[in-house]
Amino acid sequence: MIYRIGPAGLEAKMLETLGVKKTSDSGSFAEIFQKAVASQLSATNELIRGADQKGIDFALGKTDDIAEVMAAQEVASASLQFTVQLRNSFLEAYNEIMRLQV
């Protein structure tokens, strides 16, 4: 697939990657991008906190379902890995833009 080169093409691709649908009243790209990143960080944080709490509950004997505890930890781990990869991609894109000669 070929993407249009330019601010509008980059914006459309970034929104598609983040799973955000832009409407006419949704604001600027910066606002949408900031909301998407904040949402991803918040979701990852909640998954990690939930997995930690399930681990604590298991250690205290409040639950005996180790499969549920392990599944929650794996989901939290996968979400954290995705968030880190997303961060790495953003840094790589930023560095590439900074290397452009004007």
Sine and cosine of phi, psi and omega as CSV:
sin_phi,cos_phi,sin_psi,cos_psi,sin_omega,cos_omega
0.00,0.00,0.67,-0.74,-0.01,-1.00
-0.96,-0.26,0.76,-0.65,0.02,-1.00
-0.96,-0.29,0.58,-0.82,0.03,-1.00
-0.91,0.41,0.71,-0.70,0.03,-1.00
-1.00,0.02,0.77,-0.64,-0.01,-1.00
0.63,-0.78,0.15,-0.99,-0.07,-1.00
-0.85,0.53,-0.66,0.75,-0.03,-1.00
-0.93,0.37,-0.65,0.76,0.02,-1.00
-0.92,0.40,-0.66,0.75,0.04,-1.00
-0.91,0.41,-0.65,0.76,0.01,-1.00
-0.89,0.46,-0.71,0.70,-0.01,-1.00
-0.89,0.45,-0.68,0.74,0.00,-1.00
-0.92,0.40,-0.66,0.75,0.01,-1.00
-0.90,0.43,-0.69,0.73,0.01,-1.00
-0.90,0.44,-0.64,0.77,0.03,-1.00
-0.90,0.44,-0.68,0.74,-0.01,-1.00
-0.89,0.45,-0.65,0.76,-0.02,-1.00
-0.99,0.16,-0.15,0.99,0.02,-1.00
0.97,0.26,0.51,0.86,-0.03,-1.00
-0.95,-0.31,0.75,-0.66,0.07,-1.00
-0.99,-0.17,0.82,-0.57,-0.04,-1.00
-1.00,0.01,0.78,-0.63,0.10,-1.00
-0.94,-0.34,0.17,-0.99,-0.08,-1.00
-0.91,0.42,-0.44,0.90,-0.03,-1.00
-0.96,-0.28,0.30,0.95,-0.09,-1.00
-1.00,0.09,-0.15,0.99,0.06,-1.00
0.98,-0.22,-0.12,-0.99,-0.05,-1.00
-0.97,0.23,0.21,-0.98,0.02,-1.00
-0.88,0.48,-0.65,0.76,-0.01,-1.00
-0.87,0.50,-0.67,0.75,0.01,-1.00
-0.92,0.40,-0.69,0.72,0.00,-1.00
-0.90,0.44,-0.71,0.71,0.00,-1.00
-0.88,0.47,-0.71,0.71,0.00,-1.00
-0.88,0.47,-0.68,0.74,0.03,-1.00
-0.90,0.43,-0.66,0.75,-0.01,-1.00
-0.91,0.41,-0.69,0.73,0.01,-1.00
-0.92,0.40,-0.70,0.71,0.02,-1.00
-0.88,0.48,-0.63,0.78,0.02,-1.00
-0.90,0.43,-0.68,0.73,0.02,-1.00
-0.90,0.44,-0.70,0.72,0.01,-1.00
-0.90,0.43,-0.65,0.76,0.01,-1.00
-0.90,0.43,-0.69,0.73,0.00,-1.00
-0.90,0.43,-0.67,0.75,0.03,-1.00
-0.90,0.44,-0.68,0.73,0.02,-1.00
-0.88,0.47,-0.67,0.74,0.01,-1.00
-0.91,0.41,-0.64,0.77,0.04,-1.00
-0.90,0.44,-0.65,0.76,0.02,-1.00
-0.92,0.40,-0.70,0.72,0.03,-1.00
-0.88,0.47,-0.67,0.74,0.03,-1.00
-0.89,0.46,-0.67,0.74,0.01,-1.00
-0.91,0.41,-0.66,0.75,0.04,-1.00
-0.88,0.48,-0.67,0.74,-0.01,-1.00
-0.91,0.41,-0.63,0.78,0.04,-1.00
-0.91,0.42,-0.61,0.80,0.07,-1.00
-0.90,0.43,-0.66,0.75,0.04,-1.00
-0.91,0.42,-0.70,0.71,0.02,-1.00
-0.87,0.49,-0.64,0.77,0.02,-1.00
-0.91,0.40,-0.68,0.73,-0.01,-1.00
-0.90,0.43,-0.53,0.85,0.00,-1.00
-1.00,0.07,-0.09,1.00,0.03,-1.00
1.00,0.08,0.20,0.98,0.00,-1.00
-0.96,0.27,-0.38,0.93,0.06,-1.00
-0.63,-0.77,0.45,-0.89,0.01,-1.00
-0.84,-0.54,0.23,0.97,-0.02,-1.00
-1.00,-0.05,1.00,0.02,-0.03,-1.00
-0.92,0.40,-0.48,0.87,0.00,-1.00
-0.90,0.44,-0.66,0.75,0.02,-1.00
-0.91,0.41,-0.65,0.76,0.02,-1.00
-0.89,0.45,-0.74,0.68,-0.02,-1.00
-0.91,0.41,-0.63,0.78,0.02,-1.00
-0.89,0.45,-0.68,0.73,0.03,-1.00
-0.89,0.45,-0.64,0.77,0.02,-1.00
-0.93,0.38,-0.61,0.79,0.03,-1.00
-0.93,0.38,-0.66,0.76,0.03,-1.00
-0.90,0.45,-0.70,0.72,0.03,-1.00
-0.89,0.45,-0.65,0.76,0.02,-1.00
-0.91,0.42,-0.69,0.73,0.02,-1.00
-0.90,0.44,-0.65,0.76,0.03,-1.00
-0.90,0.43,-0.65,0.76,0.03,-1.00
-0.91,0.41,-0.67,0.74,0.03,-1.00
-0.89,0.46,-0.65,0.76,0.04,-1.00
-0.89,0.45,-0.69,0.72,0.00,-1.00
-0.89,0.45,-0.66,0.75,0.03,-1.00
-0.91,0.42,-0.67,0.74,0.04,-1.00
-0.90,0.43,-0.59,0.80,0.06,-1.00
-0.90,0.44,-0.69,0.72,0.05,-1.00
-0.87,0.49,-0.71,0.70,0.01,-1.00
-0.88,0.47,-0.63,0.78,0.03,-1.00
-0.91,0.41,-0.65,0.76,0.03,-1.00
-0.90,0.44,-0.68,0.73,0.02,-1.00
-0.91,0.42,-0.64,0.77,0.03,-1.00
-0.90,0.44,-0.67,0.74,0.03,-1.00
-0.91,0.42,-0.67,0.74,0.03,-1.00
-0.88,0.48,-0.73,0.69,0.01,-1.00
-0.89,0.45,-0.61,0.79,0.04,-1.00
-0.90,0.43,-0.66,0.75,0.04,-1.00
-0.90,0.43,-0.64,0.76,0.00,-1.00
-0.92,0.40,-0.43,0.90,0.02,-1.00
-0.99,0.14,-0.20,0.98,0.01,-1.00
-0.90,0.43,0.65,-0.76,0.05,-1.00
-0.99,-0.13,0.70,-0.71,-0.04,-1.00
-0.98,-0.21,0.00,0.00,0.00,0.00
